[in-house]
Amino acid sequence: MSPAPRATMTELVIPGGMGPVTGRLRVPGDKSISHRAVLLAALAEGRSELRRLSSGLDVGRTLAAIAACGALIESSTGETFTVTGGRSVLREPAAVIDVGNSGTAIRLLAGWSAAFPWLTVLQGDASIAERPMGRVAAPLRAMGARIDGRDDGRLAPLIIRGGGLSGIDYRLPVASAQVKAAVLLAGLAADGATTVREDVPTRAHTEEMLAACGADLEVGPGWVTVRRSVLSPFNLAIPADPSQAAFWVVAACVIPDSDLVVEDLYVGQARAGFIDVLRRMGADLSYEHRDERRQTADLRVRYRPLAATTVGGSEVPGLIDEIPVLAVAAARAEGVTTFADAAELRVKESDRVTSVVAALRAVGVNAEPRPDGLVVQGNGGAPLAGGKIDSWGDHRVAMAFAIAGLDAAGPTVVAGWESVATSYPGFEEDLRRCVS
Ligand code: S3P
C-alpha cells in the first residue's frame, strides 16, 4: 500500500542538526473543544463568545457548517469568534456540507443535524470517504433518524433526515468520544432520556461543555444521560491543545539541553495519557500553575534520556492521537516499545500503523506493524538519520516526522506538508520560536 496521490503537495525541509527546544510556547486552542464549542454555541439561545478557537481548517469546516445552517458568526481577530444561534436563526442547509478532512466534524455534525427535521448531506475528502461512519449511523438510526450513505450508511457521504427522535440507552461498541458526542447532541432534541455508556473513558468535553451551558445532564462513572434541553449562550477561553503540544513535548524530551514550558494545556479526562507514557519512559515532566476548574496546567519539559515502554489497554483512547509522535519518542529510547490495543489507528486520517511504520523506516528506524499497533526498536537516544517521508495526507504523521527531523544527522523532507493546516497552521512559526 502506498499513500494516495493528492492534487497539491508541498514539502517541508528540515535541515537537521537543530535544537535544543527552549522557552515558553502556547499552542493553538484545543481542536476537540473548539468543534464542540462551535456546535453548542449554534444551539444556544443567544450570543456566545469563543476565544482562542483552533485556527485549523477542520474547525473552520464546523464553523462553515453552522453558518450554512443560519448561525451568525463574527470574528475580529481570527481567534475570537462570536456565534449567535438558537431556534429562531437555525434553518435547513441549502447545500451539501463539506467537512474536508475532519472526522470530528462529520461525526459530530451527524448527531447535531439529526436533531432537526431537516435534510442534511455531509461529505468530505478522500480520507473521510474511507473512514467508518456506521458507528454514528447505527445509534442515530436507533433514535429514529433516517440515515443513508454509501454501503448502507457505513461510508460518507451521509444523507440525514432528522427530527422526531427518541432517547436510547447506548453502550459504545468502540471507545469513541466522537460517537458519544454525536449521540448526546442528538439527545438534546429527543423525547425521553438518552444515555451513553462507555467501558473505557474517552475525552469528556461534550458532557463538560453541555453542563456548562445548562443542559439537562447527569454524569456518573462510565455513563452520561441527557434530556431535551435549551442551551444558554456561554463565553469560553479555549485551553491549548495537548495533542499539538505533544509534538514539542517529545522534541524537548529527546533533544539534549532542552527546557520548554507549554502553557495552558487542557489535561482533563483522556487527554493527558501521553504525559503518563513519557513519564513512564523516564521523561522529566512537571506541571506548573494547575487550574483545577479549567482542568489546565503549564507543562515544563526538560531533556532526559528515555527508556522503552509498553502502551496498551485502557490507556489507549486517552493517547490515540499522540501515537505517531510517541513512536518518534520510542525510536529515541533505550529498548523496544510496543503499542498494542490500538486498532483504531488504522481508521484515522491515514492508516497510522502503515503510515507511521513507513515513516519510521524511512528515517532509519526498525519498526514492525501489528494488526493492533506497532513495535519500535529504540536507538538509545542518538539523533535519527533523516530521510524523505510522506505524510499520507495526515497532519499528525507530518508533524511527528518534522519533530523526528529536528536534530537528525541529515535533512528530513516531509512530503504532503499541506495537511498540517487542518489542525496547526502555525506549526512552522512555533518551530522557529522554540527550536534553535
Ligand atoms: C476526537 C476523538 C478521537 C480523536 C479525534 C478527536 C473528538 O476520535 O482521535 O482526533 O474530538 O471527539 P474517536 O472518537 O474516533 O476515538
Residues whose N, C-alpha, C, O or C-beta is under 5 A from the ligand:
A	BS01	S3P	S32 T104 A175 S176 A177 Q178 V179 D321
